[in-house]
Amino acid sequence: MGNWLIGYDITCPKRLQKVYRAMLRHATPIEYSIFLLSGTERDRQLCMAELVSLIDIRTDDLRCYPLPARGLQQRIGKATLPAGIHWCGLPCKL
């Protein structure tokens, strides 16, 4: 099992919606176009293969970064969750 941060910049609104819906099937949204994928290497490969089939590689940008299994996990900036709600771990496998 591993964790990956996947981000994208899609130039066409129609493709953007398709990519967003595909990402919701594979990963947990963190920001507007940033998702956390928790799973196996095969899960990551399936996700990326679907995304590559949806984007225009000439104009769109798709990135996937592995996260370390151990280490500091910290967030800086404005809170995205309501006051009193603290996210303290990775999402469970659905």
Secondary structure as GFF3:
##gff-version 3
##sequence-region A 1 94
A	DSSP	beta_strand	2	9	.	.	.	ID=ss1
A	DSSP	alpha_helix	13	26	.	.	.	ID=ss2
A	DSSP	beta_strand	28	31	.	.	.	ID=ss3
A	DSSP	beta_strand	34	39	.	.	.	ID=ss4
A	DSSP	alpha_helix	41	54	.	.	.	ID=ss5
A	DSSP	beta_strand	61	67	.	.	.	ID=ss6
###
